[in-house]
Amino acid sequence: MPRRGAASIIAVDARPLDVPMSQPFEIAGGSHAEVRNVLARLRLADGTVGYGEGAPMGSYNGETQALALREARAACAALVGRDSAAWRGLLEELERLLPRCGAARAALGTALLDAWTRHAGIPLRALFGGAQARLVTDITVSILGPKEARQAARRILARGIRTIKIKIGTDLESDEARIRAVNSAGPGLRLMLDANQGYGPKESLTLLRRLRRRGIVPVLFEQPAAADDYAGLRRVARLGGVPVAADESASSRDAVLRLVRERAAHVVNIKLTKCGLLEAWDIAGIARAAGLRLMIGGNIESDLAMTAAAHFAAGLGGFQFVDLDTPLWFSRNPMRGAGLRPDGLYDLSGIKAGIGVRPGSGLEI
């Protein structure tokens, strides 16, 4: 059993996590060539250290690395001297202290739970229920030309992965050409589309009709309207003939409750970096209670944040869509330990305590 007082928090800090990407990651909102995240460290009295990562993305929700660092550092002092065993109350306090920045809440909250579960000698997934130990992710094809998209899809298939997420939302002709190119890469593919608010409902429905004429029916269409266009989401969900996932529209408890009331989506994409762990946990409960399906995703995050998200989804269980592939876009892996395997598998079964991932040389602040 842990010693009394050994779980007290004695230090918390945050620093930039900057890593070049192997190639630009382009979505409807813009292109990203470098990862500019936040790395948090939390130390307990017994020497246990936990790590967390937050991934601000200006083109996604307006958050920046500078904002996330400023917010995280301002909240660090409030955690020092507190008992990490009271982690739920501390997560609630982080929500009060950091109302404007989900990435800062995610970084500090993940570091807290990593430290506590390391101290307690349990894997992070056990804290969420321990329902599963393995998840397989899709892999994304970003906004590319048709030839490059087909080549990317063939590389994905060579890994043994048959679920491919395709970024769209620029214009109908180029997006349709990209989807058709990916679809031609091999038989039996499961295609997911993600417009990232680049389309309104009219364009989204037009694209689905064009694809259906060619025998292409996606298994999911993510964010086919603007974040605040609940009527547009509902229209695509009602008329599109494919499941609709809310991502940017599912940024908080209140937003998901509105999605439920307006029957605007079939699936909720939960990202820890959008709102922090506690709110993400509540969102999963709201979605389940309302009969919505669950998806786990992220921004552009390393093995640290993505494996933490895998623990969250595997621990709760029942996530039908898994989109945790962004470590593959890093030019080098800044982390060590468990993480995403080349075949898209997150195998958490061998992790005995915490997340099972920590920063590599030079980053163990």
C-alpha positions as CSV (number, residue, x, y, z in Angstrom):
1,M,0.0,0.0,0.0
2,P,1.3,3.5,-0.7
3,R,2.7,5.3,2.3
4,R,0.6,8.1,3.9
5,G,1.7,11.4,2.5
6,A,3.8,9.8,-0.3
7,A,1.2,10.8,-2.9
8,S,1.5,14.5,-2.1
9,I,2.3,16.7,-5.1
10,I,5.6,18.5,-4.6
11,A,6.3,20.0,-8.0
12,V,4.4,20.8,-11.3
13,D,5.8,22.4,-14.4
14,A,5.1,22.8,-18.1
15,R,7.3,23.4,-21.1
16,P,7.0,23.4,-24.9
17,L,7.0,20.2,-26.9
18,D,8.2,21.1,-30.4
19,V,8.8,18.4,-33.0
20,P,9.1,18.7,-36.8
21,M,6.6,16.6,-38.8
22,S,7.7,14.2,-41.4
23,Q,5.3,15.8,-43.9
24,P,2.7,18.6,-43.6
25,F,-0.6,17.6,-42.2
26,E,-3.3,19.5,-44.1
27,I,-6.9,19.9,-43.1
28,A,-9.6,22.2,-44.3
29,G,-8.6,24.8,-41.7
30,G,-4.9,24.9,-42.7
31,S,-1.6,23.0,-42.9
32,H,0.7,22.0,-40.0
33,A,4.4,21.3,-40.5
34,E,5.6,21.3,-36.9
35,V,4.1,20.0,-33.7
36,R,3.9,22.8,-31.1
37,N,2.4,21.2,-28.0
38,V,2.7,21.4,-24.2
39,L,4.5,18.9,-22.0
40,A,3.6,18.8,-18.3
41,R,5.4,17.1,-15.4
42,L,4.1,16.4,-12.0
43,R,6.2,14.9,-9.2
44,L,5.0,13.2,-6.0
45,A,6.7,13.2,-2.6
46,D,7.8,9.6,-3.1
47,G,9.6,10.5,-6.3
48,T,7.0,9.2,-8.7
49,V,6.7,11.4,-11.8
50,G,3.8,11.7,-14.2
51,Y,3.7,13.3,-17.6
52,G,0.9,14.8,-19.7
53,E,0.6,16.5,-23.1
54,G,-1.8,19.0,-24.5
55,A,-2.2,19.8,-28.2
56,P,-3.4,23.3,-29.0
57,M,-4.3,23.9,-32.6
58,G,-5.2,27.3,-33.8
59,S,-6.9,26.2,-37.0
60,Y,-9.1,23.8,-35.0
61,N,-10.2,25.7,-31.9
62,G,-8.1,28.9,-31.7
63,E,-5.8,27.7,-29.0
64,T,-2.1,28.4,-29.3
65,Q,1.0,27.0,-27.6
66,A,1.7,30.3,-26.0
67,L,-1.8,30.4,-24.5
68,A,-1.7,26.8,-23.3
69,L,1.7,27.3,-21.7
70,R,0.7,30.5,-20.0
71,E,-2.5,29.0,-18.7
72,A,-0.8,25.7,-17.5
73,R,2.0,27.5,-15.7
74,A,-0.5,29.8,-14.0
75,A,-2.3,26.7,-12.6
76,C,0.7,24.7,-11.5
77,A,1.0,26.4,-8.1
78,A,-2.6,25.4,-7.2
79,L,-1.6,21.7,-7.3
80,V,1.5,21.8,-5.2
81,G,1.0,20.4,-1.7
82,R,-2.2,18.7,-2.6
83,D,-2.9,14.9,-2.3
84,S,-2.9,13.3,-5.7
85,A,-5.2,10.6,-4.4
86,A,-7.9,13.3,-4.4
87,W,-7.5,13.4,-8.2
88,R,-11.1,13.9,-9.1
89,G,-11.4,17.0,-7.0
90,L,-8.2,18.3,-8.5
91,L,-9.5,17.7,-12.0
92,E,-12.6,19.7,-11.1
93,E,-10.3,22.5,-9.8
94,L,-8.4,22.5,-13.1
95,E,-11.6,23.1,-14.9
96,R,-12.4,26.1,-12.7
97,L,-8.8,27.5,-13.0
98,L,-8.5,26.9,-16.8
99,P,-11.9,27.6,-18.4
100,R,-10.4,28.9,-21.6
101,C,-7.8,26.2,-22.5
102,G,-8.6,22.5,-22.9
103,A,-5.0,21.7,-23.9
104,A,-3.7,23.1,-20.6
105,R,-6.3,21.1,-18.7
106,A,-5.4,18.0,-20.6
107,A,-1.7,18.3,-20.1
108,L,-1.9,18.9,-16.3
109,G,-4.8,16.4,-15.8
110,T,-3.0,13.7,-17.6
111,A,0.2,14.3,-15.7
112,L,-1.8,14.1,-12.5
113,L,-3.4,10.8,-13.4
114,D,-0.2,9.3,-14.8
115,A,1.6,10.1,-11.5
116,W,-1.3,8.8,-9.3
117,T,-1.7,5.5,-11.2
118,R,2.1,5.0,-11.3
119,H,2.1,5.6,-7.5
120,A,-0.8,3.2,-7.0
121,G,0.7,0.5,-9.3
122,I,-2.2,0.3,-11.7
123,P,-2.4,1.0,-15.5
124,L,-4.3,4.2,-16.4
125,R,-6.9,2.2,-18.2
126,A,-7.9,0.6,-14.9
127,L,-8.9,4.0,-13.5
128,F,-11.5,4.3,-16.3
129,G,-12.8,0.7,-15.8
130,G,-10.3,-1.6,-17.5
131,A,-12.8,-2.8,-20.1
132,Q,-10.3,-3.5,-22.8
133,A,-6.5,-3.7,-23.3
134,R,-6.2,-3.3,-27.1
135,L,-7.3,-0.8,-29.7
136,V,-6.6,-0.5,-33.4
137,T,-6.6,2.9,-35.0
138,D,-7.4,4.1,-38.5
139,I,-4.8,6.1,-40.4
140,T,-5.4,9.4,-42.0
141,V,-4.8,10.6,-45.6
142,S,-4.6,14.4,-45.4
143,I,-5.4,16.8,-48.2
144,L,-3.3,15.6,-51.1
145,G,-3.6,15.2,-54.8
146,P,-5.2,12.0,-56.1
147,K,-2.0,10.3,-57.1
148,E,-0.3,11.1,-53.7
149,A,-3.5,10.1,-51.8
150,R,-3.6,6.7,-53.6
151,Q,0.1,6.1,-52.8
152,A,-0.5,7.0,-49.1
153,A,-3.5,4.6,-49.0
154,R,-1.4,1.8,-50.4
155,R,1.2,2.4,-47.7
156,I,-1.5,2.2,-45.1
157,L,-2.8,-1.0,-46.6
158,A,0.7,-2.4,-46.4
159,R,0.6,-2.0,-42.7
160,G,-2.5,-4.3,-42.5
161,I,-4.9,-1.4,-41.8
162,R,-8.1,-1.2,-43.8
163,T,-9.8,1.8,-42.1
164,I,-8.7,5.0,-43.7
165,K,-9.8,8.5,-42.7
166,I,-9.7,11.1,-45.5
167,K,-9.4,14.8,-44.9
168,I,-11.8,16.8,-47.1
169,G,-13.5,20.2,-47.0
170,T,-11.7,22.2,-49.8
171,D,-13.8,21.8,-52.9
172,L,-16.1,19.0,-54.2
173,E,-14.1,18.1,-57.3
174,S,-10.7,17.7,-55.7
175,D,-12.2,16.0,-52.6
176,E,-14.2,13.5,-54.7
177,A,-11.0,12.7,-56.8
178,R,-9.0,12.1,-53.6
179,I,-11.7,9.8,-52.1
180,R,-12.0,7.8,-55.4
181,A,-8.2,7.5,-55.5
182,V,-8.0,6.2,-52.0
183,N,-10.9,3.8,-52.6
184,S,-9.1,2.4,-55.6
185,A,-6.0,1.4,-53.5
186,G,-7.5,-1.9,-52.6
187,P,-10.6,-3.9,-51.9
188,G,-12.6,-3.9,-48.6
189,L,-11.6,-0.5,-47.4
190,R,-13.6,1.3,-44.7
191,L,-13.5,5.0,-45.5
192,M,-14.2,7.8,-43.0
193,L,-14.5,11.4,-44.2
194,D,-13.6,14.5,-42.1
195,A,-14.6,17.9,-43.4
196,N,-13.4,19.8,-40.4
197,Q,-16.1,22.4,-40.9
198,G,-14.9,23.1,-44.5
199,Y,-18.4,22.2,-45.9
200,G,-21.9,23.2,-45.2
201,P,-24.7,20.7,-45.4
202,K,-25.4,21.4,-49.0
203,E,-21.9,20.5,-50.1
204,S,-21.7,17.5,-47.8
205,L,-24.9,16.0,-49.1
206,T,-23.8,16.7,-52.7
207,L,-20.6,14.8,-52.1
208,L,-22.3,11.9,-50.6
209,R,-24.7,11.6,-53.5
210,R,-21.8,11.7,-56.0
211,L,-19.9,9.0,-54.1
212,R,-23.0,6.8,-53.8
213,R,-23.4,6.8,-57.6
214,R,-19.9,5.3,-57.8
215,G,-20.7,2.7,-55.1
216,I,-18.7,4.4,-52.4
217,V,-20.5,4.7,-49.0
218,P,-18.3,6.0,-46.1
219,V,-18.7,4.4,-42.7
220,L,-18.6,7.8,-41.1
221,F,-18.8,11.5,-42.1
222,E,-17.2,13.8,-39.5
223,Q,-18.1,17.4,-39.0
224,P,-20.0,18.0,-42.3
225,A,-21.1,21.5,-41.2
226,A,-19.8,24.4,-39.1
227,A,-19.4,23.8,-35.4
228,D,-22.5,25.9,-34.4
229,D,-24.6,24.7,-37.3
230,Y,-26.7,22.1,-35.5
231,A,-29.5,22.3,-38.0
232,G,-27.0,21.6,-40.8
233,L,-25.5,18.6,-38.9
234,R,-29.0,17.3,-38.3
235,R,-29.8,17.7,-42.0
236,V,-26.8,15.6,-43.0
237,A,-27.5,13.1,-40.3
238,R,-31.1,12.7,-41.5
239,L,-30.6,12.7,-45.3
240,G,-27.0,11.6,-45.9
241,G,-27.4,7.9,-45.4
242,V,-24.2,7.6,-43.3
243,P,-23.4,8.1,-39.7
244,V,-22.5,11.7,-38.8
245,A,-19.8,12.4,-36.2
246,A,-19.6,15.7,-34.3
247,D,-16.1,16.9,-33.5
248,E,-15.8,20.6,-33.3
249,S,-19.5,20.7,-32.4
250,A,-18.7,18.4,-29.4
251,S,-16.4,20.6,-27.5
252,S,-18.1,20.6,-24.0
253,R,-20.8,18.9,-21.9
254,D,-23.2,21.6,-22.9
255,A,-22.5,21.2,-26.6
256,V,-23.0,17.5,-26.5
257,L,-26.3,17.9,-24.6
258,R,-27.4,20.2,-27.4
259,L,-26.4,17.7,-30.0
260,V,-28.6,15.2,-28.1
261,R,-31.5,17.5,-27.8
262,E,-31.4,18.4,-31.5
263,R,-30.6,14.9,-32.7
264,A,-27.8,16.4,-34.8
265,A,-25.3,13.5,-34.8
266,H,-25.0,9.8,-34.5
267,V,-21.4,9.8,-33.1
268,V,-19.4,12.0,-30.7
269,N,-15.6,12.4,-31.3
270,I,-14.1,12.7,-27.9
271,K,-10.7,14.4,-27.6
272,L,-9.0,14.8,-24.2
273,T,-7.1,17.8,-25.5
274,K,-10.4,19.6,-26.3
275,C,-11.7,19.8,-22.8
276,G,-9.5,17.8,-20.4
277,L,-10.1,14.3,-18.9
278,L,-12.9,15.0,-16.5
279,E,-15.1,16.7,-19.1
280,A,-14.3,14.1,-21.7
281,W,-15.3,11.4,-19.2
282,D,-18.6,13.2,-18.7
283,I,-19.2,13.6,-22.4
284,A,-18.7,9.8,-22.9
285,G,-21.4,9.3,-20.2
286,I,-23.8,11.7,-21.8
287,A,-23.3,10.2,-25.3
288,R,-23.9,6.7,-24.0
289,A,-27.0,7.6,-22.1
290,A,-28.4,9.2,-25.2
291,G,-27.6,6.3,-27.5
292,L,-24.8,8.1,-29.4
293,R,-21.8,6.1,-30.5
294,L,-18.3,6.9,-29.3
295,M,-15.2,7.9,-31.2
296,I,-11.8,8.7,-29.7
297,G,-9.5,11.1,-31.5
298,G,-6.9,13.8,-31.0
299,N,-5.2,16.8,-32.5
300,I,-1.5,16.3,-33.6
301,E,-0.2,14.5,-30.6
302,S,2.8,12.2,-29.6
303,D,2.7,8.7,-28.2
304,L,2.3,10.2,-24.7
305,A,-1.1,11.9,-25.4
306,M,-2.3,9.3,-27.9
307,T,-1.6,6.4,-25.5
308,A,-3.3,8.2,-22.7
309,A,-6.3,8.6,-25.0
310,A,-6.1,4.9,-25.8
311,H,-6.2,4.1,-22.0
312,F,-9.3,6.3,-21.7
313,A,-11.1,4.6,-24.6
314,A,-10.0,1.1,-23.7
315,G,-10.8,1.6,-20.0
316,L,-14.3,2.8,-20.7
317,G,-14.9,0.4,-23.6
318,G,-17.4,0.6,-26.4
319,F,-15.6,3.0,-28.7
320,Q,-16.5,2.0,-32.2
321,F,-14.2,4.5,-34.0
322,V,-10.6,5.0,-33.1
323,D,-8.5,7.8,-34.6
324,L,-5.2,7.9,-32.8
325,D,-2.7,7.8,-35.6
326,T,-0.9,11.2,-35.3
327,P,2.4,9.8,-33.9
328,L,3.0,8.4,-37.4
329,W,3.3,12.0,-38.6
330,F,6.3,12.9,-36.3
331,S,9.7,13.1,-37.9
332,R,11.1,11.5,-34.8
333,N,9.6,10.0,-31.7
334,P,10.1,12.2,-28.7
335,M,8.8,9.6,-26.3
336,R,9.8,6.1,-25.1
337,G,7.9,3.2,-23.8
338,A,4.6,1.8,-25.1
339,G,2.8,3.5,-28.0
340,L,1.4,3.1,-31.4
341,R,2.7,0.1,-33.3
342,P,3.3,0.2,-37.1
343,D,0.2,-2.0,-37.6
344,G,-2.0,0.6,-35.9
345,L,-2.3,-1.4,-32.6
346,Y,-2.3,0.1,-29.1
347,D,-1.5,-2.9,-26.9
348,L,-1.9,-1.8,-23.3
349,S,-1.9,-5.3,-21.8
350,G,1.8,-5.1,-20.7
351,I,1.5,-1.7,-19.0
352,K,1.6,-2.3,-15.2
353,A,1.4,1.4,-14.0
354,G,0.4,4.7,-15.5
355,I,0.4,5.5,-19.2
356,G,3.5,3.5,-20.0
357,V,5.0,6.3,-22.0
358,R,7.4,9.0,-20.9
359,P,9.6,11.6,-22.6
360,G,12.8,10.5,-24.2
361,S,16.3,11.9,-23.6
362,G,16.4,15.6,-23.3
363,L,12.7,16.0,-22.5
364,E,12.4,14.6,-18.9
365,I,12.1,18.1,-17.5
